[in-house]
Amino acid sequence: KQEHEIYNKILKTKKLEALDYTVCYNNDISSINEKEFVELLKTDIQIIDVREINEQPIIEGLNALHIPLATIEDNINLISNKKKVIIYCRSGNRSKKAIAILQDKYNFTNLLNLKDGLKSLNFILNNGK
C-alpha cells in the first residue's frame, strides 16, 4: 500500500515516458499462457503487439493491432475498454510495461499479458498446433 502511494505521487508530479516506466504493480497484471491464448483466439478479443515496427516475426492471420510501446499513450483511442485485450511482445516484458501504464494511468481493467510473449508461442507457431 505504501509503495503504491509513493508511485502514485511520482506519477502525479512527473510525466514518465513509456520506455522509462517501471512496472510497479506486477501483482495487478493478469497473464495468460499459450494454451489460454489459443482458446481466447476463438472469442471476440483485441490483440495488440507492442514490439517495434521492424521486429519479426509478423504473425499472419493474427489480426494484431501494432502499437509500439513508446507510442502506447498516443494511441489510447485505438484500445478497446469493452472487450478483453491481449497485449504481447517478444518476451513479455514490454507488454507488462504497456499494461502497467494503461492500468495505472488510464484505468483499463480488461488487459491480459501473454506470459513470455511470442517466445511462449514458438512451439505452436513452429508445429502448426
ZALUMPA-744813 format. One line per 8 residues: number of its first residue (from 1); their letters; for each residue z negated, x negated, y of N, C-alpha, C, O. Coordinates in steps of 0.1 Angstrom, whole numbers. Layout:
BEGIN
NUM = A = Z:X:Y:Z:X:Y:Z:X:Y:Z:X:Y ~ ...
//
This chain:
BEGIN
1 = KQEHEIYN = 0:-8:-12:0:0:0:0:-9:13:8:-6:22 ~ -9:-19:13:-10:-27:25:3:-35:26:8:-37:38 ~ 9:-40:15:22:-47:16:33:-38:21:41:-42:29 ~ 33:-25:17:42:-16:22:41:-14:37:52:-13:44 ~ 29:-13:42:27:-11:56:32:-23:64:38:-22:75 ~ 30:-35:59:34:-48:65:50:-48:66:55:-51:77 ~ 56:-45:55:71:-45:56:76:-34:65:87:-36:72 ~ 70:-22:66:74:-12:75:73:-17:89:82:-14:97
9 = KILKTKKL = 63:-24:93:61:-29:106:72:-39:109:78:-39:120 ~ 75:-48:100:86:-58:102:99:-50:104:107:-54:113 ~ 102:-40:96:115:-33:97:116:-26:110:127:-24:116 ~ 105:-21:116:105:-14:128:107:-23:140:112:-20:150 ~ 102:-36:139:102:-45:150:115:-54:150:118:-60:160 ~ 121:-55:139:132:-64:138:143:-58:129:141:-54:118 ~ 155:-58:134:167:-53:126:171:-64:116:174:-75:121 ~ 170:-61:103:173:-71:93:188:-69:89:192:-58:86
17 = EALDYTVC = 195:-80:87:208:-79:82:208:-77:67:198:-81:60 ~ 218:-70:61:218:-67:47:216:-79:38:209:-79:28 ~ 223:-90:41:222:-102:33:209:-109:33:205:-116:24 ~ 201:-107:44:188:-113:46:177:-104:41:165:-108:40 ~ 180:-91:37:170:-82:34:163:-85:21:170:-88:11 ~ 150:-86:20:143:-89:8:139:-76:1:135:-67:7 ~ 141:-76:-12:138:-64:-20:123:-64:-21:116:-71:-28 ~ 117:-55:-13:102:-54:-12:96:-44:-22:85:-45:-26
25 = YNNDISSI = 104:-34:-26:98:-23:-34:105:-22:-47:110:-11:-51 ~ 106:-33:-55:113:-32:-68:108:-21:-77:116:-15:-84 ~ 95:-17:-76:90:-7:-84:96:7:-81:96:16:-89 ~ 101:8:-69:107:21:-65:122:22:-68:128:32:-65 ~ 128:12:-74:142:12:-77:144:16:-91:139:9:-101 ~ 151:27:-93:154:31:-107:166:24:-112:177:23:-106 ~ 165:18:-124:176:11:-130:180:18:-143:172:25:-150 ~ 193:17:-147:198:22:-159:205:11:-167:209:1:-161
33 = NEKEFVEL = 205:12:-180:211:2:-188:226:6:-191:230:17:-186 ~ 233:-2:-199:247:1:-201:250:14:-208:260:20:-206 ~ 241:17:-218:243:30:-225:241:42:-216:249:51:-217 ~ 231:41:-208:229:52:-198:240:53:-188:244:64:-185 ~ 246:42:-184:257:41:-175:269:49:-182:275:57:-175 ~ 272:46:-194:283:52:-201:281:67:-202:291:75:-200 ~ 269:71:-205:266:86:-206:268:92:-192:273:103:-191 ~ 263:86:-181:264:92:-168:279:93:-163:282:101:-155
41 = LKTDIQII = 287:84:-169:302:85:-165:308:99:-169:318:102:-163 ~ 301:106:-178:306:119:-182:302:130:-172:305:142:-174 ~ 294:126:-162:288:136:-153:294:134:-139:302:125:-137 ~ 290:143:-130:295:142:-116:286:132:-108:276:136:-103 ~ 291:120:-108:283:109:-101:293:102:-91:305:103:-91 ~ 286:94:-83:294:85:-74:290:71:-79:279:68:-82 ~ 300:62:-79:298:48:-83:302:39:-71:313:40:-66 ~ 293:30:-68:295:21:-57:294:6:-62:284:2:-68
49 = DVREINEQ = 304:-2:-58:305:-16:-62:302:-23:-49:309:-22:-39 ~ 290:-31:-49:286:-38:-36:290:-53:-37:285:-61:-29 ~ 299:-57:-46:304:-71:-46:313:-73:-34:318:-64:-28 ~ 316:-86:-32:326:-89:-21:340:-85:-26:343:-83:-38 ~ 348:-84:-16:362:-79:-18:370:-87:-29:377:-82:-37 ~ 368:-100:-28:376:-109:-37:370:-111:-51:376:-119:-59 ~ 359:-105:-54:352:-107:-67:359:-99:-78:364:-88:-76 ~ 360:-105:-89:367:-99:-101:356:-97:-112:346:-104:-111
57 = PIIEGLNA = 358:-89:-122:370:-81:-124:369:-67:-116:358:-63:-113 ~ 380:-62:-113:381:-48:-108:382:-40:-121:390:-42:-130 ~ 373:-30:-122:373:-22:-134:382:-10:-133:379:-1:-125 ~ 394:-10:-139:403:0:-138:398:13:-144:391:13:-154 ~ 401:24:-137:396:37:-142:382:41:-139:377:52:-142 ~ 375:32:-133:360:35:-130:359:43:-117:348:50:-116 ~ 369:43:-109:368:51:-96:356:47:-87:350:56:-81 ~ 353:34:-87:342:30:-79:346:28:-64:357:23:-61
65 = LHIPLATI = 337:32:-56:339:30:-41:334:16:-38:323:12:-42 ~ 343:8:-32:339:-6:-29:333:-7:-15:340:-5:-5 ~ 320:-10:-14:313:-12:-2:305:-25:-3:294:-25:-9 ~ 310:-37:1:303:-49:0:289:-48:7:287:-41:17 ~ 279:-54:1:265:-53:6:264:-55:21:257:-48:27 ~ 271:-65:26:270:-68:40:274:-56:49:271:-56:61 ~ 282:-47:44:287:-36:52:280:-22:48:285:-12:52 ~ 270:-23:39:264:-10:34:259:-1:45:261:11:44
73 = EDNINLIS = 253:-7:55:247:1:66:258:7:75:256:18:81 ~ 270:1:75:281:6:83:288:17:76:297:24:82 ~ 285:19:63:292:29:56:283:40:50:287:46:39 ~ 272:42:56:263:52:51:269:66:49:266:73:39 ~ 279:69:58:285:82:57:294:84:45:297:95:41 ~ 297:73:38:305:74:25:297:76:13:302:79:2 ~ 284:75:14:275:75:3:269:89:1:263:94:11 ~ 270:95:-11:265:108:-13:250:109:-13:243:100:-18
81 = NKKKVIIY = 244:119:-7:230:121:-8:227:133:-17:216:138:-18 ~ 237:139:-23:236:151:-31:237:148:-46:229:155:-54 ~ 245:139:-50:246:137:-65:241:123:-68:239:115:-59 ~ 239:120:-81:235:106:-85:245:96:-81:257:98:-82 ~ 240:85:-76:249:74:-72:244:61:-79:233:57:-79 ~ 254:56:-87:251:43:-94:257:32:-86:269:32:-82 ~ 248:22:-83:253:10:-75:252:-2:-84:242:-4:-91 ~ 263:-10:-83:264:-22:-92:270:-34:-84:276:-32:-74
89 = CRSGNRSK = 267:-45:-90:273:-58:-85:275:-66:-98:276:-61:-109 ~ 276:-79:-97:278:-88:-108:266:-89:-117:267:-88:-129 ~ 254:-91:-111:242:-94:-119:231:-84:-117:221:-84:-124 ~ 232:-75:-107:221:-65:-104:213:-68:-92:205:-60:-88 ~ 214:-80:-87:205:-84:-75:210:-78:-62:202:-72:-55 ~ 223:-79:-59:228:-73:-47:227:-58:-47:224:-51:-37 ~ 229:-52:-58:227:-37:-59:213:-33:-57:211:-23:-51 ~ 203:-41:-61:189:-38:-58:187:-39:-43:180:-31:-37
97 = KAIAILQD = 192:-49:-37:191:-50:-22:197:-38:-15:191:-33:-6 ~ 209:-34:-19:215:-23:-13:207:-10:-15:205:-3:-5 ~ 201:-8:-27:193:4:-29:180:3:-21:176:13:-15 ~ 174:-9:-20:162:-10:-11:165:-7:3:157:0:9 ~ 176:-11:8:180:-8:22:182:7:23:177:13:33 ~ 190:13:14:193:27:16:180:36:14:179:46:20 ~ 171:32:5:159:40:3:149:38:14:144:48:20 ~ 147:26:18:137:23:28:141:27:42:133:32:50
105 = KYNFTNLL = 153:25:46:158:27:60:164:41:62:164:46:73 ~ 170:47:51:178:59:52:173:70:43:180:81:42 ~ 162:68:36:156:78:28:164:84:16:162:95:13 ~ 173:76:11:180:80:-1:171:81:-13:162:72:-15 ~ 173:91:-21:164:93:-33:172:95:-46:166:97:-56 ~ 185:93:-45:194:96:-57:201:84:-62:212:85:-68 ~ 196:72:-60:203:60:-63:198:53:-76:186:53:-79 ~ 207:48:-84:204:41:-96:211:28:-96:222:26:-92
113 = NLKDGLKS = 203:18:-101:208:4:-102:213:2:-116:206:5:-125 ~ 225:-4:-117:230:-8:-131:223:-21:-134:226:-32:-128 ~ 213:-21:-143:205:-32:-146:214:-44:-151:222:-41:-160 ~ 212:-55:-146:220:-67:-149:235:-66:-145:243:-74:-150 ~ 238:-56:-138:252:-55:-132:263:-55:-142:261:-50:-154 ~ 274:-60:-138:286:-60:-147:284:-69:-159:290:-67:-170 ~ 275:-78:-158:272:-87:-170:267:-78:-181:269:-82:-193 ~ 260:-67:-178:255:-59:-189:266:-51:-196:264:-46:-207
121 = LNFILNNG = 277:-50:-189:288:-42:-195:298:-51:-202:308:-45:-207 ~ 296:-64:-203:306:-73:-209:310:-68:-223:321:-68:-227 ~ 300:-65:-231:302:-61:-245:311:-48:-245:321:-48:-253 ~ 308:-38:-237:316:-26:-236:330:-29:-231:339:-24:-237 ~ 331:-37:-221:344:-39:-215:353:-47:-224:365:-45:-225 ~ 347:-57:-231:355:-66:-240:358:-59:-253:368:-63:-259 ~ 351:-49:-257:353:-43:-270:358:-29:-269:361:-23:-279 ~ 360:-24:-257:366:-11:-255:357:0:-260:362:11:-263
129 = K = 344:-2:-261:334:8:-266:327:14:-255:319:23:-257
//
